[in-house]
């Protein structure tokens, strides 16, 4: 029987272009938990301890904010994205 290691997206989020594409794909899903999990994956790839330091937020707060079902504050999400080197922008839907 072949055994596979569990898939961890964070293992592949190694440059800004890949990270941006990954987050954009997550934003296309209507389920907000998909985006939270994607940001958590990027945060994990970046290093949670470093991200906590860069944002001024505690590690526990970060994990809580990025748990599916969480409803993080807008300013928390912006701090996270800024620390991760990512910007969000709106484009016309059509």
N, C-alpha and C positions, 0 to 999 in steps of 0.2 A: 504494500500500500504506500502510495506517495503521500508525504506530509508536506504541507506548506506552512510557511511562517505567516502569522497574521499580517494583513496589509495595513500599513501605516503611511498615510499620505505625507506626513511630515518628513519622511525619508526622501521624498522627491521634490520638496519645496526648497530648492537650493539657489534660486536666483530670482531677481525682481520680476522678470517677464513671466516666469512660470507662476509665481505667487499672484501676480495681477490677473492672469488668465484663470487661475483656480478660483479666486474670489469673485471674478465676474461671472463665471459659470454658476457659482453658488447663489449669487444675487438674482439669477434668472429663475430660480425655483421659488414658487410662492410660499413655501414653508420657511418661516424665519429661522427655524432651528438649523436648517441646512447652512445658512450663512454663519450662524454662531459656531457651528462645528468647524466650518472652514477657517474662520478666524482663529479658533482654538488650535487647529492643525498648524497654521502659519506661526502662531505664538510658540507652539512646542518646537517647531523647526528653528525658530529664532532663539529660543531658550527662555523659559518662564522667569527664571531669576533675573536675567538681564532685562527682560521686558518689564518686570515689576520695578526695577531700578529706573529704567528709562521713563516710565509713566508716573512714578511716584505712588503707585498702587501696591497693595500687599499681594503676595502670591495667592493667598486664599481668596482674596477679592477677585482676582483675575479668573481663577478656576470657577468661582461662583457665577461671575458675569458671563462666562462662556459655556455654561452648562445648558444643554437643550431644555427649553422651557423657561429659561431665565429671561428677564426683561431688563437688560442693562440700560443705563441712562445713555442718552445720545452723546453727552460729553465724554463718557467713558469709552464708547466705541470710537469716537474721534481721536482720543488720546492713544488708544491701542493702534489704530491705523497709522497715525502719525509716527509713532515709535517704530512701527514695522516698515515705514518708508512707502506707504500706500496712500493714494488719494482717491476719493470717490468723486465722480462727477455725473451730472445728468445729461442725457442726450434725448432728442425727440424719439418717441416710440415708433414713429412711422418713417 
